[in-house]
Every structure is written in C-alpha cells, then in structure tokens.
Amino acid sequence: MSLPKIVCLILSFCLVFSFVGCGEKSPTVDELNNPLSSSITQSGSKDPSIVINPLTGEKNLDESQQNKRPVAVMINNLSLAQRVQTGIGDADLVFETEVEGGITRLMAVFQDPSKVAGSIGTIRSARTVFADIANGLDAFYVHHGSDDDYCTPHMNSLGIVHGNIGSPYANRQSNGLSTEHTLYTTGNNLLAYLQKSGHNKNITPKSFAHFEDEDGAVTPADYECSFVSVPFSTSYVTDFIYNEETKKYARGKNETPFKDYSTGKTEEFTNVFVLKTTMSYYADNYHRTVDLTGGEGFYISNGGCEAIKWEKGSSANSFTFKKADGSTLTVNPGNSYICITKTSNKVTVR
C-alpha cells in the first residue's frame, strides 16, 4: 500500500473515533459518588424516571424509592425539646397526638429519607397509636425504646415492622439538654438501618390521600383560614400560621413559627388535617388510648378550611378522607401535618 493511502486510512479512523467520542458525556465526580443525584444513561442524558410520591402526590420521587417502605420516626415533642427538633419540615407526613400526661409526641414519615439535608430527631420511644398509624402506611417504624406494658406486646402480636434504633445508626449529640433528649439520626442512616433490618423489600405503595393534579390547586371553601390553633391538652397547643408567599402553613407555638435546630429553616406544610376522636386511658390510668376508627375533622390548605370525615379502622388500614357530604376529598400535592385530638377540644380557625 502506498504511503498516501496509509495516511488517508489513518485519518479516516481518527475521524470516525472523534465522532464517536463527541456523542458521549462523562459523568461528573458528584454523579459517580452520588448516583441518586443524577442518573446518567449510556447515551449521556439524564434518566427521566421521576415518579409521584404516594405520601405527597408530588412528582419528585426517584423511581428506585417508589416501591420501598417509607420510614416513620418517633420524635420527642416535650416543650423543652421543641427548640432542638430537626427534620420535621422535611418530612412528607407528620402526625401529632397525646400519648400520656397531657404531652404529645410526633411521628415524621419519609418516603425517601436521603433527601433530608440535616439531622432528624430527637428520637424517643414507641407508642401504640403511632405504631398503628405506621403499620397502616406499611412504614418501617423507628423508635428508641418502647412502652413495654402496652406498645411492645401490641407490636409483637400484630407483627408490626419496627426497629429500636441506636448506634451506629443514631447517635447522641450535645444540644444543652439531658441525655434522653439528644438522640439524632440522618436520612442516609435511616436507609442503612432499613437495609440492615431486612425489611427493605418492594411493597405496593399506599397513597396517603386522593391528590389533586400538580397543575391544579384546591382551596377548601367553608372558611378562610390564615391561622389555626389545635389544642391537645391544656399544656400542648400547636399553631399553624399561613404564609401567603409560599402558600404553606408554618407550625409553631403561641403564634411563633418553629425553626429547624439543624438548618434554621421554618417548618412549613402544604396541608393541615385536624382529626377529632375519642381518647381514654389504659389500665394504668396514665398511657393514652386513641380511637382510630374514624370521626370528623377539618382539612386546611391554600388559605381555606372545610369540614371533613375520616376513617382508618384496623391497624393495617391507612386513612381515608371524605368531604362532609361523603364525596372523596381532593388534597393539594405537598407535605401534610396531621393533628389527632379529642372531640371535646375546641379548634380555633380564623
């Protein structure tokens, strides 16, 4: 072969390979270290597999988390510990109800805990009502300790999926309070704990509510609502203050919003539910029983409020929400705060 032909052949090969190289994009260091942050296909384009979060109705969930158990974490809500709470505003769902002696606790539920920027806590012991709510959502119920007289036997008898978290998945952090108020975890640690538990298997996801399409917006029409105050006892009252700019309700106390101890962000929620029911005491006349059969209540969102009916029933059932006339309640996509309080407690809406 002559020299000119050899040169032409080499140039042809180089040209072909240069075109092949131009069609590909190398993943960045961040994409290699955190594949969930941006999935890269072989062609170099971003993977569009983002699906609807069944707990919020928002299309912001990575498909890999779609059929995984949500994680529900027991949160300390003693008055002295409220200033050191973290991760509440990042939860998809937050439940609050009385547990004993007039005090309340919270349960924060995350479909994808890895999205939480800061820490989550402080973590406290399990109670029966929250175990039943978590069970109805097919969630992995995470706590530190338990009420061994009532809650532990209840969870064991029903086979409720739960875990008593500790080191290395949760650790004590100094926050100026006594030791029992200092246990925190992170979203990634929760995922690792779920994996270790053996319960990180695919399930059929349960939708928390019937959500409006993300392009629409629902405004409950019974009352205008820029402020809600929900009493649980004489000592524990939770306020929600409407933010016209964000179209969300800030959780607070004495009309002052709470801020996350870890990030400093105000805790805000698209939806607020107030579920009224009957409560009584166990035989010890101290720990509360909460009737989750069903009842009446309020749905608050987008500056409005309306009367609703709700049902749950058995431990394995999730909630259903209806309008006062019995038709299906349509809920705005976004995170929700659910207050479960006594029928006799007077809720203030203005």
Secondary structure as GFF3:
##gff-version 3
##sequence-region A 1 350
A	DSSP	alpha_helix	3	22	.	.	.	ID=ss1
A	DSSP	alpha_helix	29	33	.	.	.	ID=ss2
A	DSSP	beta_strand	50	52	.	.	.	ID=ss3
A	DSSP	beta_strand	59	62	.	.	.	ID=ss4
A	DSSP	three_ten_helix	63	65	.	.	.	ID=ss5
A	DSSP	beta_strand	71	75	.	.	.	ID=ss6
A	DSSP	three_ten_helix	79	84	.	.	.	ID=ss7
A	DSSP	beta_strand	93	100	.	.	.	ID=ss8
A	DSSP	beta_strand	103	110	.	.	.	ID=ss9
A	DSSP	three_ten_helix	113	115	.	.	.	ID=ss10
A	DSSP	beta_strand	119	121	.	.	.	ID=ss11
A	DSSP	alpha_helix	128	136	.	.	.	ID=ss12
A	DSSP	beta_strand	140	143	.	.	.	ID=ss13
A	DSSP	alpha_helix	151	158	.	.	.	ID=ss14
A	DSSP	beta_strand	162	164	.	.	.	ID=ss15
A	DSSP	beta_strand	170	172	.	.	.	ID=ss16
A	DSSP	three_ten_helix	179	181	.	.	.	ID=ss17
A	DSSP	beta_strand	183	186	.	.	.	ID=ss18
A	DSSP	alpha_helix	187	197	.	.	.	ID=ss19
A	DSSP	beta_strand	210	211	.	.	.	ID=ss20
A	DSSP	beta_strand	223	224	.	.	.	ID=ss21
A	DSSP	beta_strand	227	231	.	.	.	ID=ss22
A	DSSP	beta_strand	237	243	.	.	.	ID=ss23
A	DSSP	beta_strand	248	253	.	.	.	ID=ss24
A	DSSP	beta_strand	256	257	.	.	.	ID=ss25
A	DSSP	beta_strand	268	269	.	.	.	ID=ss26
A	DSSP	beta_strand	271	277	.	.	.	ID=ss27
A	DSSP	beta_strand	279	281	.	.	.	ID=ss28
A	DSSP	beta_strand	288	290	.	.	.	ID=ss29
A	DSSP	beta_strand	294	301	.	.	.	ID=ss30
A	DSSP	beta_strand	304	311	.	.	.	ID=ss31
A	DSSP	beta_strand	320	323	.	.	.	ID=ss32
A	DSSP	beta_strand	330	331	.	.	.	ID=ss33
A	DSSP	beta_strand	336	342	.	.	.	ID=ss34
A	DSSP	beta_strand	348	349	.	.	.	ID=ss35
###
